């Protein structure tokens, strides 16, 4: 295990505390659509002012503030302003329904919410349900009856003097389904985030890099690997609120992007779409994929087409998230691997019987469940001691639920998952949530949901449905029923009708018995 030195500092102090001289004038973040840019100095000043405005509205250290907004300078200001005020940010998926927003805010006990006007129709009912007053529902781009970002900055309120312990004070509460079940608040401290952003140095972004920020900042991958990591290394972030291939290609040429941080579905577009032909991608040094496994053939196709290195990493929300990265500078790197552990990270592979997998003398080992211990590992799940104990043992080992092998050079490969979580386009989808929705239908007697595969080999939510007697409900009707009740990324994408859902003697759904080949 490589040694790691972690600053005894907050996230704000780590990213902005050493800003001096020329760095203040460097461009920190650019809104890709408009070209509007902020220097590091301007960003820091706005973060300070946002923190001051929150404090003036009664937000104190330890309070939780919700943040639901697309990528852009406003998100960065609000996110770091929340942390600067000593509060805890709970970031929400911008695709969530009003009910899902309300559920997360209630579970996190949020006292304020920051959003944008296009999301206000869903955010306002959730805020009202919790009793969040209008003056604490900030609409960054403005809306009648609510303070805007411009309003908060115009107050010019000084940031509060806060004294917190980075090792114990919660910085963020992202929500994850963990190894199974419904979403849970993942308690990550300032030390967790600071440790992981330092550990991300293994990725290799430098100060002269221009980094694509299309992966959402509300997701732990975008939060740590893009927003915080790029800021720490004084690189330039170019944001996109959502993925659009034509816009991405325009940004590559206009801004001379050097790093593309993506998820596998974007890799499919880069490898296959004819729009890429004729685009000057010579500025791109590396494509780094995360959030879901990247197939070797797809990685090779992207590397060949763009003429750049392709690498990937591994991690989870519960590890802030990065635990492994591949070395993109190695011409012989196995692009299907997730590389080696980052500094300060201990890894065990544990076989089904509880014994550690023996390290191989050559080639890959036998598979085992990945256990992680390190400074980036969460404190636990908010208000869920039993789920915490099932995932994080007394010795500090996080049981990931993923199966991997390791070779004699220390390179790891994820080969399967023990956990039932589905990764659709990098977003987490909990089978239990979709099964509950399916069972609301009067046409459905029973249902189970697993991760199927589409024609590109990407994981999708696939439902196995038992019709009620006398029903002739179709697959299209089932998918439409679910689509009306969930966020877009949670939609069921394939349906198969079966006579009975396989279950154990205790009634647990045996999802592994439903695994199928690719969906055509």
C-alpha positions in Angstrom: 0.0 0.0 0.0 1.4 3.4 -1.1 1.6 5.9 1.8 -0.7 8.9 1.8 -0.5 12.3 3.4 -3.9 13.9 4.1 -4.1 17.6 4.9 -5.9 18.2 8.2 -8.2 20.6 6.6 -11.7 21.2 5.3 -12.7 20.8 1.7 -12.8 24.6 1.3 -9.3 25.1 2.9 -7.9 22.3 0.7 -9.2 23.7 -2.6 -9.2 27.4 -2.0 -6.9 28.1 1.0 -3.7 28.2 -1.0 -5.0 30.4 -3.9 -2.5 33.1 -4.5 -0.9 35.2 -7.3 -1.4 33.9 -10.8 -3.8 31.1 -9.8 -6.4 33.7 -8.8 -6.6 34.8 -12.5 -6.7 31.4 -14.0 -10.1 30.2 -15.5 -11.6 27.7 -13.1 -15.0 26.9 -14.7 -16.7 27.6 -18.0 -20.4 27.1 -18.8 -20.1 25.2 -22.1 -23.3 26.5 -23.6 -22.8 30.2 -23.0 -19.1 30.4 -22.6 -19.5 32.3 -19.3 -16.4 31.8 -17.2 -15.2 32.3 -13.6 -11.6 32.6 -12.5 -10.5 30.8 -9.4 -10.5 34.1 -7.5 -14.0 35.0 -8.6 -15.2 31.5 -7.7 -13.7 31.7 -4.3 -15.3 35.1 -3.6 -18.7 33.9 -4.7 -18.4 30.8 -2.5 -17.6 33.0 0.4 -20.6 35.3 -0.3 -22.9 32.4 -0.7 -21.8 31.0 2.6 -22.4 34.3 4.2 -25.9 34.6 2.8 -26.8 31.1 4.1 -25.5 32.0 7.5 -27.6 35.2 7.4 -30.7 33.0 6.7 -30.0 31.0 9.9 -28.1 28.1 8.4 -25.6 26.9 11.0 -22.8 24.3 11.1 -24.4 20.8 11.1 -27.5 21.8 9.2 -28.3 20.0 6.0 -28.9 21.9 2.8 -30.3 20.2 -0.3 -28.9 21.0 -3.8 -30.6 19.9 -7.0 -29.3 21.6 -10.1 -27.5 20.8 -13.4 -23.8 21.2 -13.9 -22.6 24.8 -14.1 -20.8 27.5 -12.2 -23.9 28.0 -10.1 -23.7 24.4 -8.8 -20.1 24.9 -7.9 -20.8 28.1 -6.0 -23.7 26.7 -4.1 -22.0 23.4 -3.3 -18.9 24.9 -1.9 -20.8 27.7 -0.3 -22.8 25.2 1.7 -19.6 23.4 2.9 -17.9 26.8 3.6 -20.8 27.7 5.9 -20.2 24.5 7.9 -23.4 22.9 6.6 -23.8 19.5 5.0 -24.8 19.2 1.3 -27.2 16.5 0.3 -27.1 16.5 -3.5 -30.1 15.2 -5.4 -30.5 13.7 -8.8 -31.9 16.3 -11.2 -34.2 13.6 -12.7 -36.0 12.9 -9.4 -39.7 13.2 -9.1 -41.2 15.5 -6.5 -41.9 12.5 -4.2 -38.3 11.3 -4.5 -37.0 14.8 -3.8 -39.2 15.0 -0.7 -38.2 11.6 0.5 -34.5 12.4 0.4 -34.9 15.9 1.9 -37.0 14.4 4.7 -34.6 11.6 5.4 -31.6 14.0 5.5 -33.6 16.5 7.6 -32.7 19.4 5.2 -33.4 22.9 6.4 -32.9 24.6 3.1 -32.9 23.8 -0.6 -31.0 25.2 -3.6 -32.4 24.6 -7.2 -33.0 26.2 -10.6 -36.2 27.4 -12.1 -36.8 24.4 -14.5 -36.8 22.1 -11.5 -38.9 24.4 -9.3 -42.2 22.6 -10.1 -40.8 19.5 -8.5 -38.6 21.1 -5.8 -41.2 23.5 -4.3 -43.7 20.8 -3.2 -40.9 18.8 -1.7 -39.7 21.9 0.2 -43.2 22.8 1.4 -43.7 19.3 2.6 -40.7 19.8 4.9 -41.7 23.3 6.0 -38.7 24.9 4.3 -39.7 28.6 4.0 -39.6 30.5 0.7 -36.5 32.5 1.7 -34.6 29.2 2.2 -35.6 27.8 -1.2 -32.9 29.4 -3.4 -33.6 29.4 -7.1 -30.2 30.1 -8.7 -31.5 31.6 -11.9 -34.4 33.5 -10.2 -38.1 32.9 -9.6 -40.8 35.1 -8.0 -40.9 34.7 -4.2 -37.5 33.1 -3.9 -34.0 34.5 -3.5 -31.7 34.0 -6.5 -27.9 33.5 -6.7 -27.6 37.2 -7.7 -29.6 38.2 -4.6 -27.4 36.2 -2.3 -24.2 37.5 -3.8 -25.4 41.1 -3.7 -25.8 40.8 0.1 -22.0 40.6 0.3 -22.4 39.0 3.7 -19.0 37.9 5.1 -18.6 34.1 5.4 -19.2 32.9 8.9 -16.4 31.9 11.2 -16.8 28.2 11.7 -14.6 25.7 13.6 -15.2 22.1 12.6 -13.3 18.9 12.9 -12.6 17.6 9.3 -12.3 14.1 10.6 -15.9 14.0 12.0 -17.9 16.8 10.5 -20.1 15.6 7.6 -19.4 17.4 4.4 -21.9 15.6 2.1 -24.8 13.2 2.2 -25.2 11.7 -1.2 -27.7 8.9 -1.5 -26.8 5.4 -2.5 -28.6 2.1 -2.6 -25.4 0.5 -1.4 -25.2 -3.2 -1.9 -29.0 -3.6 -1.9 -32.3 -2.0 -1.0 -33.6 1.5 -0.9 -31.5 4.7 -1.2 -29.6 5.6 2.0 -27.7 8.7 3.1 -24.0 8.1 2.8 -22.2 10.0 5.5 -18.9 11.4 4.1 -16.8 13.7 6.2 -14.5 16.5 5.1 -11.6 14.2 5.7 -13.2 11.5 3.5 -13.5 14.0 0.6 -10.1 15.6 1.1 -8.4 12.2 1.3 -10.0 11.0 -1.9 -9.3 14.2 -3.9 -5.6 13.8 -2.9 -5.8 10.1 -3.9 -7.2 11.0 -7.3 -3.8 12.4 -8.1 -3.1 9.0 -9.5 -5.4 9.8 -12.4 -3.0 12.4 -13.8 -4.9 15.7 -14.5 -2.6 18.7 -14.4 -2.9 22.5 -14.3 -2.8 23.0 -18.0 -5.6 20.5 -18.7 -9.1 21.4 -19.9 -11.6 18.9 -18.5 -15.1 17.9 -19.7 -17.7 18.1 -16.9 -20.7 16.3 -18.3 -21.0 13.7 -15.6 -23.4 15.3 -13.0 -21.8 17.0 -10.0 -24.6 15.6 -7.8 -23.2 12.1 -8.4 -20.1 11.3 -6.2 -18.1 10.6 -9.4 -18.7 14.1 -10.7 -18.4 15.7 -7.3 -15.0 14.3 -6.4 -13.3 13.3 -9.7 -14.4 16.4 -11.6 -15.5 19.3 -9.5 -13.1 18.9 -6.5 -10.2 17.2 -8.3 -10.0 19.6 -11.2 -10.2 22.6 -8.8 -7.4 21.2 -6.6 -5.1 20.9 -9.6 -6.1 24.3 -11.0 -7.4 22.7 -14.2 -10.2 24.3 -16.3 -13.6 22.7 -16.1 -16.0 23.0 -19.1 -19.5 22.1 -18.0 -22.5 20.5 -19.8 -25.9 20.3 -18.1 -26.7 17.0 -20.0 -25.0 14.8 -22.5 -25.5 15.8 -26.2 -23.0 14.3 -28.6 -23.0 17.2 -31.1 -22.4 19.7 -28.2 -19.7 17.5 -26.7 -17.9 17.4 -30.1 -18.2 21.2 -30.4 -16.7 21.7 -27.0 -13.8 19.4 -27.8 -12.9 21.6 -30.8 -13.7 25.0 -29.4 -12.2 24.5 -25.9 -9.5 22.0 -26.9 -10.5 19.6 -24.2 -7.7 17.3 -23.0 -9.6 15.0 -20.6 -13.0 13.5 -21.1 -14.5 11.9 -18.0 -17.4 9.7 -19.1 -19.6 6.7 -18.3 -19.8 3.7 -20.7 -22.9 4.9 -22.7 -20.9 8.0 -23.8 -18.1 5.7 -24.9 -20.6 3.9 -27.1 -21.4 7.2 -28.9 -17.8 8.1 -29.2 -16.9 4.7 -30.7 -19.9 4.3 -33.1 -21.6 7.5 -34.0 -20.8 8.9 -37.5 -20.9 12.5 -36.1 -17.4 11.9 -34.7 -16.0 11.6 -38.2 -14.2 14.7 -39.3 -14.1 16.2 -35.8 -10.6 17.4 -34.6 -10.1 15.4 -31.4 -6.3 15.8 -31.4 -6.4 17.8 -28.2 -7.8 14.8 -26.2 -5.1 13.2 -24.2 -7.2 10.7 -22.2 -10.7 9.4 -21.8 -11.5 8.1 -18.3 -14.5 6.0 -17.7 -16.2 5.3 -14.4 -19.6 4.7 -12.7 -20.0 1.3 -14.5 -17.7 -1.3 -16.0 -16.2 -0.5 -19.4 -15.9 -3.4 -21.9 -12.4 -3.9 -23.3 -13.6 -3.9 -27.0 -15.5 -0.7 -26.5 -12.5 0.9 -24.8 -10.2 -0.1 -27.6 -12.7 1.3 -30.2 -12.7 4.7 -28.4 -8.9 4.8 -28.2 -8.5 3.9 -31.9 -11.1 6.4 -33.1 -10.0 9.4 -31.0 -6.3 8.6 -31.0 -6.0 8.9 -27.2 -5.4 6.9 -24.1 -8.4 5.2 -22.4 -8.5 4.3 -18.7 -11.0 3.5 -16.1 -11.4 3.4 -12.4 -13.4 1.7 -9.7 -15.2 2.9 -6.6 -18.5 3.6 -5.0 -20.4 6.3 -3.2 -19.4 4.7 0.1 -15.7 5.3 -0.8 -16.0 8.9 -1.8 -15.7 7.2 -4.5 -12.3 6.3 -5.9 -10.4 3.1 -4.8 -8.7 1.9 -8.0 -7.4 3.6 -11.2 -5.6 2.3 -14.3 -2.4 3.9 -15.5 -3.4 5.7 -18.7 0.2 6.4 -19.6 1.0 2.6 -19.8 0.7 1.6 -23.4 0.2 -2.1 -22.4 -2.5 -1.3 -19.9 -5.4 -3.8 -19.8 -8.3 -1.4 -20.5 -10.8 -3.9 -19.1 -9.1 -3.7 -15.7 -9.7 -1.1 -13.0 -6.0 -0.9 -12.2 -4.3 -0.8 -8.8 -5.5 0.7 -5.5 -4.9 4.4 -5.0 -2.6 5.6 -2.2 -3.6 4.8 1.4 -6.1 2.1 0.3 -6.1 -1.5 1.5 -7.9 -4.2 -0.5 -8.8 -7.7 0.3 -10.5 -10.3 -1.9 -12.6 -12.6 0.3 -13.9 -15.9 -0.9 -17.5 -17.2 -0.2 -16.3 -19.1 2.9 -14.7 -16.0 4.4 -11.1 -16.8 3.7 -8.9 -14.4 1.8 -8.1 -15.3 -1.8 -4.5 -16.3 -2.2 -2.4 -13.9 -4.3 -1.4 -15.6 -7.6 2.2 -16.3 -8.7 1.1 -15.7 -12.3 -2.0 -14.7 -14.1 -5.3 -13.8 -12.4 -6.4 -15.1 -8.9 -9.7 -16.8 -8.1 -12.5 -14.3 -7.7 -13.4 -12.9 -4.3 -15.6 -10.1 -2.9 -13.7 -6.7 -2.8 -13.2 -5.4 0.7 -11.8 -1.8 1.1 -10.3 0.0 4.0 -8.9 3.5 3.8 -9.4 7.1 4.7 -12.0 7.6 2.0 -14.4 5.0 3.5 -17.7 6.5 4.7 -18.7 6.9 8.4 -21.9 4.9 7.7 -25.4 5.2 6.5 -27.5 8.0 8.1 -29.9 6.6 10.7 -29.4 3.1 9.6 -27.1 1.2 12.0 -28.1 -2.3 10.8 -27.4 -1.5 7.2 -24.1 0.2 8.2 -23.1 -2.9 10.2 -23.9 -5.2 7.2 -21.6 -3.2 4.9 -18.9 -1.8 7.2 -17.5 -4.2 9.7 -16.0 -3.6 13.1 -12.4 -3.6 11.7 -13.3 -0.8 9.2 -13.5 -3.0 6.1 -16.2 -2.0 3.6 -17.8 -5.0 1.9 -18.5 -3.8 -1.6 -20.6 -6.6 -2.9 -18.4 -6.7 -6.1 -16.4 -9.7 -7.2 -12.9 -9.2 -8.6 -9.7 -11.0 -9.4 -6.1 -9.7 -9.0 -3.1 -10.7 -11.0 0.5 -11.1 -10.0 1.2 -7.5 -10.9 -1.4 -6.2 -8.5 -4.0 -5.2 -11.2 -7.6 -5.8 -10.3 -10.5 -6.7 -12.6 -14.2 -6.6 -11.6 -15.8 -9.8 -12.9 -19.3 -9.8 -11.3 -21.4 -8.3 -8.6 -22.8 -9.8 -5.5 -25.0 -6.8 -5.0 -28.3 -6.4 -6.9 -27.9 -2.7 -7.7 -28.4 -1.9 -11.4 -26.2 0.7 -13.1 -28.1 2.4 -15.9 -25.9 5.0 -17.8 -23.9 5.4 -14.5 -27.0 6.0 -12.4 -28.0 3.7 -9.6 -31.3 1.9 -9.9 -32.6 -0.2 -6.9 -34.5 -3.3 -8.1 -36.6 -3.2 -4.9 -37.9 0.3 -5.7 -39.0 -0.7 -9.2 -40.5 -3.9 -7.9 -42.6 -1.9 -5.5 -43.9 0.3 -8.3 -44.7 -2.7 -10.5 -46.7 -4.3 -7.8 -48.9 -1.2 -7.6 -50.4 -2.3 -11.0 -53.7 -4.2 -10.8 -52.5 -6.2 -13.8 -49.4 -7.6 -12.1 -49.4 -10.4 -9.5 -45.6 -10.5 -8.9 -42.5 -9.0 -10.4 -38.7 -9.0 -10.1 -36.2 -6.6 -11.6 -32.6 -7.3 -12.6 -29.9 -5.8 -14.7 -30.4 -7.0 -18.3 -28.4 -5.9 -21.3 -29.2 -3.9 -24.4 -27.8 -4.4 -27.9 -24.7 -2.4 -27.0 -24.0 -4.6 -23.9 -25.0 -1.8 -21.5 -26.9 -2.7 -18.3 -30.6 -1.8 -18.3 -33.5 -2.3 -15.8 -35.3 -5.5 -17.0 -38.6 -6.7 -15.4 -39.8 -10.2 -15.1 -43.6 -10.0 -14.6 -46.3 -12.4 -13.6 -49.7 -11.3 -14.9 -52.7 -11.4 -12.7 -55.3 -14.0 -13.8 -57.4 -12.7 -16.7 -55.0 -9.8 -17.5 -53.5 -9.4 -21.0 -51.3 -6.5 -20.1 -48.5 -5.9 -22.7 -44.8 -5.2 -22.2 -45.4 -1.7 -23.5 -48.2 -1.1 -21.0 -46.0 -2.3 -18.2 -43.1 0.0 -19.2 -45.5 2.9 -19.6 -47.0 2.3 -16.1 -43.6 2.4 -14.5 -42.4 5.4 -16.5 -45.2 7.5 -15.1 -44.1 6.9 -11.6 -40.3 7.1 -11.6 -37.4 9.2 -12.8 -36.3 8.7 -16.4 -33.2 6.7 -15.6 -35.3 4.3 -13.5 -37.6 3.3 -16.3 -38.0 -0.4 -17.1 -36.4 -0.9 -20.5 -37.4 -4.5 -21.2 -40.2 -6.8 -19.9 -40.5 -10.6 -20.0 -43.6 -12.4 -18.8 -43.1 -15.5 -16.6 -45.3 -17.9 -14.7 -43.7 -17.4 -11.3 -40.9 -15.4 -9.8 -38.2 -17.8 -8.3 -37.9 -17.4 -4.6 -36.0 -19.0 -1.7 -37.7 -20.8 1.1 -37.6 -17.5 3.1 -39.4 -15.7 0.3 -36.3 -13.8 -1.0 -36.4 -13.2 -4.8 -33.7 -15.3 -6.5 -32.7 -12.7 -9.0 -29.6 -14.7 -10.2 -32.0 -17.3 -11.6 -33.4 -14.6 -13.9 -30.2 -13.6 -15.5 -30.6 -13.6 -19.3 -28.5 -13.0 -22.4 -28.5 -9.5 -24.1 -31.9 -8.1 -24.8 -32.5 -7.7 -28.5 
